[in-house]
Amino acid sequence: MKLVIKGGRVLTPFADIGSKDIAIESGRIQQIGENLTGDKTIDATGLIVAPGFIDTHFHGYGGVDFTTASSSDILKVSGLLVKHGVTGFLASTVAAPHNQLIKACNEIAQAAHAWNEGRGARILGVHLEGPYLNPKMRGAMNPGHFKNPSLQELLEFQEEARGLLKQVTVAPELPGAYEFIREAVKRGIVVSLGHSDATYAEAMNAVLAGASKANHIFNQMRGFHHREPGLAMALLDQENVYIEMISDFIHLHPTTMRLVVKTAGPRRVILITDAVAATGLPDGEYTLGGLKIIVKNGVSHLAETGALAGSTLTLDKAVSNMVKLGVSIQDALRMASTNPAQSIGLGGEFGVIALGYNADLVLLNDKLSVEKTIIGGVEAYQGD
């Protein structure tokens, strides 16, 4: 069947190509032009058509925590995310006992293999945020589960994930971290640096070893000093490193967000949610990796220490916040689609409206609210 999306303002997002039709067959974009015809049409007049959003750092939603979730619950989250314009995500875990992480990798892989276009957002793989982190920068995790990097353990996780372990977060100052990073990257696993007290020099050595991402920039990283810039400034300074940013105006001050965008540029910034299971639910008490968290006025805190515990942000809101900050719509869309896809090695398949790419699209109104989400040419969400 040939589906044609007609008359929307197409943001590729590299360019605004104006009002165009997009023809989709076999789940991919086949034509972009005018007066296209097909077996089915979607009228996008007055709407923005953009690449679907991809969240590469996302712990849960609607009461589901990926560290402890069943495959059926993960698929449930997949079905809920489409209303936020999300067409793909990495399921992120927190530090937990070895057996729990093994089970999490297995459940996420089961969900990914059971997925189809009609079930919701694509489950693109696993992101292990820990256990290879520094206890000094625990954030909202249990430091009792932190440990030094282990390649043997990583390979066990990759086997349970059926090859879908896409990203792992590491504190580079830990013993054995550089060799671990080199070996992980050789196996196609993206290494993100975070929950770390690393110096500038330690961070640079990790980048040289192959690390290519900053784990939620500035949060749970050594603070800046003019004689010791630390991890965050090292990563911002490296043109081959992607920069994750939680754009909820809570984790970072707006001026800091603007600094990140000015320093890294729209090519490197990745919007993430770092969302937890409480996302989409009322204020109250919840858990994250077995620890009690309290959500008040939409802000999630660890009950024990008061530390920020992930967020309740959604990617559609993240995009809107960036535009409020003064970023162009095109650049904000790029940060939520193209850049995340490229950061995990899927840049040739997702995140761009171009011939041959997967037809994963979001249709937005002039307020940047999601009107429709299309995944592989299948209409996965239609707003009221």
LOZATOR-838454 format. One line per field, with one value per residue (C-alpha): x, y, z; residue number from 1; residue in three letters. Coordinates in steps of 0.2 Angstrom, whole numbers, plus 5000, padded with zeros to 4 digits. Layout:
# residues N
xx c(X;...)
yy c(Y;...)
zz c(Z;...)
seq c(NUM;...)
type c(ALA;...)
//
This chain:
# residues 384
xx c(5000;5006;5003;5004;5005;4999;5003;5012;5027;5041;5056;5069;5075;5091;5080;5062;5057;5040;5023;5027;5019;5028;5024;5028;5029;5035;5039;5051;5050;5049;5045;5045;5036;5020;5003;5008;4994;4992;4981;4978;4981;4984;4980;4994;4989;4994;5005;5023;5030;5046;5057;5050;5058;5071;5075;5092;5091;5074;5071;5052;5035;5017;5022;5035;5053;5064;5076;5063;5050;5043;5043;5024;5026;5040;5028;5015;5027;5031;5012;5010;5025;5018;5007;5023;5030;5042;5046;5061;5070;5083;5077;5089;5092;5100;5113;5106;5112;5120;5106;5093;5102;5104;5085;5082;5093;5083;5066;5070;5077;5061;5050;5061;5059;5040;5038;5029;5024;5007;5013;5021;5038;5052;5063;5080;5090;5097;5106;5115;5117;5128;5134;5151;5149;5158;5149;5154;5142;5128;5114;5098;5106;5111;5130;5130;5128;5142;5158;5173;5171;5171;5172;5167;5151;5147;5148;5136;5124;5126;5122;5106;5101;5103;5115;5104;5115;5118;5125;5134;5138;5155;5165;5182;5192;5188;5201;5201;5190;5200;5203;5184;5180;5191;5184;5166;5168;5176;5160;5149;5143;5142;5151;5144;5153;5144;5141;5159;5172;5184;5197;5199;5214;5205;5190;5202;5210;5192;5188;5204;5199;5183;5170;5158;5144;5141;5128;5116;5129;5134;5122;5132;5149;5164;5160;5170;5186;5196;5212;5203;5189;5183;5173;5159;5170;5181;5167;5159;5176;5177;5169;5167;5157;5138;5130;5115;5104;5089;5079;5066;5073;5076;5091;5100;5097;5092;5108;5118;5107;5111;5129;5128;5120;5132;5147;5142;5131;5115;5125;5130;5116;5104;5088;5084;5071;5080;5061;5057;5042;5032;5031;5013;5007;5001;5013;5016;5028;5036;5052;5067;5078;5071;5074;5060;5057;5045;5037;5030;5025;5031;5049;5056;5068;5076;5067;5083;5094;5083;5094;5085;5079;5078;5063;5045;5049;5043;5052;5038;5040;5059;5057;5045;5056;5071;5061;5056;5074;5077;5083;5075;5062;5073;5088;5076;5069;5087;5092;5077;5078;5093;5107;5101;5099;5117;5124;5119;5124;5107;5109;5107;5090;5081;5080;5079;5065;5074;5072;5075;5074;5062;5045;5045;5037;5028;5015;5015;5003;5009;5010;5022;5009;5008;4994;4999;5014;5018;5030;5036;5022;5009;4998;5002;4994;4981;4977;4959)
yy c(5000;5017;5031;5049;5063;5078;5097;5098;5110;5098;5101;5087;5094;5101;5112;5119;5113;5120;5112;5095;5078;5062;5045;5030;5012;4996;5007;5019;5036;5033;5051;5069;5081;5089;5081;5064;5051;5034;5021;5031;5050;5060;5078;5088;5105;5118;5105;5103;5086;5081;5066;5056;5059;5046;5046;5037;5040;5035;5024;5022;5029;5026;5016;5005;5005;4997;4990;4979;4978;4963;4963;4965;4981;4988;4985;4994;5009;5008;5010;5025;5035;5039;5052;5062;5060;5047;5034;5025;5024;5015;5007;5013;5004;5010;5002;4986;4968;4958;4946;4960;4968;4952;4950;4967;4965;4949;4957;4972;4961;4950;4966;4972;4956;4955;4973;4978;4995;4994;4992;5009;5017;5006;4998;5001;4993;4994;5008;5003;5018;5009;5000;5007;5023;5033;5032;5051;5055;5043;5054;5044;5027;5014;5015;4998;4992;5002;4992;4994;4991;4973;4968;4950;4956;4968;4953;4944;4959;4959;4941;4943;4958;4948;4960;4975;4983;5000;5011;5010;5024;5024;5035;5035;5038;5020;5007;4998;5010;5015;4997;4994;5008;5003;4985;4991;5002;4988;4978;4993;4998;5017;5023;5038;5047;5052;5050;5054;5065;5063;5077;5085;5074;5058;5063;5067;5050;5042;5051;5045;5027;5029;5037;5048;5054;5065;5057;5071;5085;5094;5083;5072;5078;5087;5105;5118;5126;5138;5128;5111;5111;5093;5081;5092;5105;5092;5084;5101;5105;5089;5090;5071;5070;5071;5080;5074;5087;5086;5102;5103;5120;5110;5100;5115;5134;5141;5151;5134;5127;5141;5139;5120;5124;5139;5128;5111;5118;5110;5096;5088;5092;5077;5080;5067;5065;5054;5050;5038;5027;5041;5051;5053;5050;5061;5068;5055;5041;5030;5019;5020;5005;5000;5017;5028;5044;5058;5068;5085;5098;5086;5086;5069;5068;5054;5052;5048;5062;5075;5073;5075;5057;5058;5068;5067;5076;5070;5073;5084;5095;5095;5101;5115;5120;5122;5134;5144;5145;5154;5138;5137;5124;5115;5114;5109;5095;5089;5088;5076;5065;5066;5068;5054;5042;5046;5045;5026;5022;5023;5039;5031;5024;5036;5054;5062;5065;5059;5046;5028;5032;5024;5033;5037;5054;5066;5079;5095;5109;5127;5125;5110;5099;5081;5078;5062;5050;5038;5023;5013;5021;5015;5028;5025;5040;5052;5066;5071)
zz c(5000;4996;5009;5005;5018;5008;5010;5026;5029;5028;5040;5035;5048;5039;5028;5027;5010;5012;5008;5000;4998;5005;4998;5008;5003;5012;5027;5019;5011;4992;4985;4991;4979;4974;4968;4973;4974;4983;4990;5006;5010;5026;5025;5034;5028;5041;5050;5052;5046;5054;5058;5073;5090;5097;5116;5119;5138;5145;5161;5161;5159;5166;5181;5171;5176;5163;5176;5183;5169;5160;5141;5140;5151;5140;5125;5134;5136;5118;5114;5125;5119;5102;5109;5112;5095;5100;5086;5094;5111;5120;5136;5150;5166;5182;5193;5200;5205;5191;5190;5189;5175;5166;5167;5161;5146;5142;5144;5134;5120;5121;5119;5104;5095;5098;5092;5076;5068;5075;5093;5096;5096;5091;5105;5098;5111;5129;5138;5154;5165;5177;5186;5181;5190;5203;5221;5223;5209;5214;5209;5212;5211;5224;5226;5233;5215;5208;5202;5191;5173;5168;5149;5153;5162;5148;5135;5146;5146;5127;5125;5135;5125;5109;5102;5106;5120;5111;5125;5141;5153;5162;5174;5165;5181;5187;5186;5169;5161;5146;5141;5144;5133;5119;5119;5120;5106;5095;5098;5092;5109;5112;5127;5136;5151;5166;5185;5186;5196;5181;5178;5161;5157;5162;5151;5137;5138;5138;5122;5114;5119;5110;5121;5111;5122;5137;5150;5154;5153;5170;5180;5192;5185;5193;5194;5183;5190;5179;5182;5182;5169;5173;5163;5156;5149;5141;5132;5127;5119;5108;5091;5090;5106;5107;5122;5130;5138;5149;5143;5157;5165;5181;5178;5170;5171;5155;5153;5155;5142;5130;5134;5129;5112;5108;5113;5105;5091;5085;5077;5093;5106;5110;5119;5131;5145;5158;5162;5176;5179;5187;5170;5164;5182;5196;5210;5223;5229;5216;5215;5203;5203;5220;5228;5234;5225;5228;5213;5218;5205;5192;5199;5204;5220;5229;5245;5255;5249;5240;5224;5207;5202;5183;5176;5171;5155;5138;5121;5114;5129;5127;5109;5114;5128;5117;5105;5120;5124;5107;5097;5079;5077;5064;5076;5090;5079;5074;5092;5096;5080;5068;5082;5093;5078;5073;5090;5091;5074;5066;5056;5039;5044;5055;5060;5043;5030;5014;5001;5007;5026;5037;5037;5055;5056;5068;5063;5074;5075;5076;5095;5092;5100;5092;5080;5072;5074;5060;5062;5047;5037;5050;5058;5077;5085;5080;5092;5097)
seq c(1;2;3;4;5;6;7;8;9;10;11;12;13;14;15;16;17;18;19;20;21;22;23;24;25;26;27;28;29;30;31;32;33;34;35;36;37;38;39;40;41;42;43;44;45;46;47;48;49;50;51;52;53;54;55;56;57;58;59;60;61;62;63;64;65;66;67;68;69;70;71;72;73;74;75;76;77;78;79;80;81;82;83;84;85;86;87;88;89;90;91;92;93;94;95;96;97;98;99;100;101;102;103;104;105;106;107;108;109;110;111;112;113;114;115;116;117;118;119;120;121;122;123;124;125;126;127;128;129;130;131;132;133;134;135;136;137;138;139;140;141;142;143;144;145;146;147;148;149;150;151;152;153;154;155;156;157;158;159;160;161;162;163;164;165;166;167;168;169;170;171;172;173;174;175;176;177;178;179;180;181;182;183;184;185;186;187;188;189;190;191;192;193;194;195;196;197;198;199;200;201;202;203;204;205;206;207;208;209;210;211;212;213;214;215;216;217;218;219;220;221;222;223;224;225;226;227;228;229;230;231;232;233;234;235;236;237;238;239;240;241;242;243;244;245;246;247;248;249;250;251;252;253;254;255;256;257;258;259;260;261;262;263;264;265;266;267;268;269;270;271;272;273;274;275;276;277;278;279;280;281;282;283;284;285;286;287;288;289;290;291;292;293;294;295;296;297;298;299;300;301;302;303;304;305;306;307;308;309;310;311;312;313;314;315;316;317;318;319;320;321;322;323;324;325;326;327;328;329;330;331;332;333;334;335;336;337;338;339;340;341;342;343;344;345;346;347;348;349;350;351;352;353;354;355;356;357;358;359;360;361;362;363;364;365;366;367;368;369;370;371;372;373;374;375;376;377;378;379;380;381;382;383;384)
type c(MET;LYS;LEU;VAL;ILE;LYS;GLY;GLY;ARG;VAL;LEU;THR;PRO;PHE;ALA;ASP;ILE;GLY;SER;LYS;ASP;ILE;ALA;ILE;GLU;SER;GLY;ARG;ILE;GLN;GLN;ILE;GLY;GLU;ASN;LEU;THR;GLY;ASP;LYS;THR;ILE;ASP;ALA;THR;GLY;LEU;ILE;VAL;ALA;PRO;GLY;PHE;ILE;ASP;THR;HIS;PHE;HIS;GLY;TYR;GLY;GLY;VAL;ASP;PHE;THR;THR;ALA;SER;SER;SER;ASP;ILE;LEU;LYS;VAL;SER;GLY;LEU;LEU;VAL;LYS;HIS;GLY;VAL;THR;GLY;PHE;LEU;ALA;SER;THR;VAL;ALA;ALA;PRO;HIS;ASN;GLN;LEU;ILE;LYS;ALA;CYS;ASN;GLU;ILE;ALA;GLN;ALA;ALA;HIS;ALA;TRP;ASN;GLU;GLY;ARG;GLY;ALA;ARG;ILE;LEU;GLY;VAL;HIS;LEU;GLU;GLY;PRO;TYR;LEU;ASN;PRO;LYS;MET;ARG;GLY;ALA;MET;ASN;PRO;GLY;HIS;PHE;LYS;ASN;PRO;SER;LEU;GLN;GLU;LEU;LEU;GLU;PHE;GLN;GLU;GLU;ALA;ARG;GLY;LEU;LEU;LYS;GLN;VAL;THR;VAL;ALA;PRO;GLU;LEU;PRO;GLY;ALA;TYR;GLU;PHE;ILE;ARG;GLU;ALA;VAL;LYS;ARG;GLY;ILE;VAL;VAL;SER;LEU;GLY;HIS;SER;ASP;ALA;THR;TYR;ALA;GLU;ALA;MET;ASN;ALA;VAL;LEU;ALA;GLY;ALA;SER;LYS;ALA;ASN;HIS;ILE;PHE;ASN;GLN;MET;ARG;GLY;PHE;HIS;HIS;ARG;GLU;PRO;GLY;LEU;ALA;MET;ALA;LEU;LEU;ASP;GLN;GLU;ASN;VAL;TYR;ILE;GLU;MET;ILE;SER;ASP;PHE;ILE;HIS;LEU;HIS;PRO;THR;THR;MET;ARG;LEU;VAL;VAL;LYS;THR;ALA;GLY;PRO;ARG;ARG;VAL;ILE;LEU;ILE;THR;ASP;ALA;VAL;ALA;ALA;THR;GLY;LEU;PRO;ASP;GLY;GLU;TYR;THR;LEU;GLY;GLY;LEU;LYS;ILE;ILE;VAL;LYS;ASN;GLY;VAL;SER;HIS;LEU;ALA;GLU;THR;GLY;ALA;LEU;ALA;GLY;SER;THR;LEU;THR;LEU;ASP;LYS;ALA;VAL;SER;ASN;MET;VAL;LYS;LEU;GLY;VAL;SER;ILE;GLN;ASP;ALA;LEU;ARG;MET;ALA;SER;THR;ASN;PRO;ALA;GLN;SER;ILE;GLY;LEU;GLY;GLY;GLU;PHE;GLY;VAL;ILE;ALA;LEU;GLY;TYR;ASN;ALA;ASP;LEU;VAL;LEU;LEU;ASN;ASP;LYS;LEU;SER;VAL;GLU;LYS;THR;ILE;ILE;GLY;GLY;VAL;GLU;ALA;TYR;GLN;GLY;ASP)
//
